[in-house]
């Protein structure tokens, strides 16, 4: 599973950044995932986008992050949508040995 974010998953002083909210929701649900920093800005023309943002657009149809790529190739776009998915699909607890 890969979480595509803009520059990182750090907080901001005035509000919870969407990429941070998605990261926190996945972590709280117990998921392990790779964070992919896409850099750039979703609103610039496609020809100027980074390879990470282009990958997001291939999966979601738009350059905006956060976006979550599941292991089965399914994409979820937007922090609220990712948080809802994480809450509905918590990570399975490890099996006892």
C-alpha positions in Angstrom: 0.0 0.0 0.0 1.3 3.5 -0.9 0.2 6.8 0.4 1.0 9.6 -2.0 1.4 13.0 -0.3 2.7 16.4 -1.3 5.8 17.1 0.7 5.4 15.0 3.8 3.2 14.0 6.6 4.2 16.7 9.1 1.8 19.0 10.8 1.1 22.7 10.2 0.7 25.3 12.8 -2.8 26.5 11.8 -4.7 23.3 10.8 -4.3 19.6 10.0 -2.9 19.3 6.5 -4.9 16.8 4.3 -1.8 14.7 3.8 -1.2 14.5 7.5 -4.8 13.6 8.2 -4.7 10.7 5.8 -1.4 9.5 7.3 -2.7 9.7 10.8 -5.9 7.8 9.9 -4.0 5.0 8.3 -1.6 4.8 11.2 -4.4 4.8 13.8 -6.1 1.9 11.9 -2.8 -0.1 12.2 -1.8 -0.1 8.5 1.7 -0.3 7.3 2.3 1.6 4.1 4.9 3.4 2.1 4.8 7.2 2.0 5.6 8.6 -1.5 6.4 12.4 -1.6 5.1 13.7 -4.9 6.2 17.3 -4.4 4.9 20.0 -6.7 1.4 21.4 -6.7 -1.7 19.6 -8.1 -3.0 22.7 -9.9 -0.2 23.1 -12.3 -0.4 21.8 -15.9 0.2 18.1 -16.3 3.2 18.5 -18.6 5.0 20.2 -15.7 4.0 17.7 -13.0 6.4 15.4 -11.2 6.5 11.7 -11.9 4.8 11.1 -8.5 1.9 13.4 -9.4 1.6 11.8 -12.8 1.4 8.4 -11.2 -1.5 9.7 -9.0 -3.3 11.1 -12.1 -3.0 7.7 -13.8 -4.7 6.1 -10.8 -7.2 8.8 -9.9 -7.7 11.0 -12.9 -6.4 14.0 -11.1 -3.0 15.3 -9.8 -4.2 16.1 -6.2 -3.0 14.3 -3.2 -3.3 12.6 -0.7 -4.1 9.5 -2.7 -3.9 5.9 -1.5 -2.9 3.0 -3.8 -4.0 -0.3 -2.3 -2.0 -3.5 -3.0 -4.8 -4.7 -5.4 -4.4 -1.6 -7.6 -7.4 0.2 -6.2 -7.0 4.0 -5.6 -8.7 6.2 -3.0 -8.4 9.9 -3.4 -8.8 12.6 -0.7 -8.1 12.7 3.0 -11.7 12.2 4.1 -12.1 9.3 1.8 -8.8 7.7 2.9 -9.8 8.2 6.6 -13.2 6.7 6.0 -11.6 3.7 4.2 -9.1 3.2 7.0 -11.8 3.3 9.7 -13.9 0.8 7.7 -10.9 -1.5 7.0 -8.6 -1.6 10.1 -5.5 -3.7 9.7 -5.8 -7.3 10.8 -4.2 -8.0 14.1 -1.2 -10.3 13.8 -1.9 -13.9 14.5 -0.6 -15.4 17.7 2.3 -17.8 17.3 
